[in-house]
Amino acid sequence: MHPDLPSQPYGDLTPDLTLDALEALGQRVDGRLLTLNSYENRVFQVGLEDGGFVVAKFYRPGRWSDAQILEEHAFAQELADAEVPAVPPLTLTVDAAAARGPASVCGTPPTLGHFGGHRLSVSPRRGGRSPELDDPEVLRWLGRFLARLHGVGARRPFAHRARLDVTQMGRAARQWLLDNEAIPLDQRSTWLAAADQALDLAQAAFDRIDGLRWRRTHGDCHPGNVLWTPEGPHFVDLDDACMAPAVQDLWMLVSGDPQERQVQLGALMDGYESVADFDWRELALIEPLRTLRLVHHSAWLARRWSDPAFPAAFPWFESGSYWGQQTGLLRQQIDLLQSGDMPGGMHDDPYGA
């Protein structure tokens, strides 16, 4: 494989460098350092001299431009200003006396730091637990907050961040896998045939919705990116914030058999529509969006494969059985996408909403 990003982007990110970076950017650290779970970036909980904690995120080199990261930061701050429970990054300052190397910040306000060849942001630590998604009231609460998030997201578009459509998230990923010979030869033709048919059907589903509204969304709103507190949910990790239909932030919160998904989606939509109108035609995009995620995820693993963290975490990725399984999943998506025209995303929707 021939990934397009550095093979060991965090090879020099030692504990000392991490703490030096925080000190150089105005944080008074006390030496406590805990690595948090993240494959794409490197994320740490860092103790402060005053007894508190912050979360430092070191961005993967080459993935996002400074402009894209700052746009994410501005969106998080806009959400917080509108009292939507998101966690914006802190304003950073350069402490020349503390720096053991050149440090700089950028943004208005400055929220993106540069130190030792790395880019990082620092956020307040927010606790919480996973939401209980089998509780209809929890789902209604999430629906209300997502409606508010989308209300803010509809105010203006992203200028620099990605658009979650078939071209950018599906066909580009498929082409990268082909160009970089990432698919085993004995699985290549069957996977490509299934991917091409599934992506064509996904594009047709998008094309059927006249006037589809694109807005700024969380983009990766799965249960792991929602933390629950006694005061309700708050959203974390806007790293994949993008322009997308509103349903992108809903479909990953439902799971189980079709009847369970129907009940869960109904509770989410009850909450959502108590705050804002939802374009019900977008329900017809749930399976197309799932298809894009399948293709994009395979390309994501392939692009990162020379990062030592990935073979350790996903040892099955290069096996023929993985690609055979992916072909089977894409064929299941083809069956779902072919099951009906789904006019308006209502009566033929697989979740029965």
Disulfide bonds with the S-S distance in Angstrom:
none
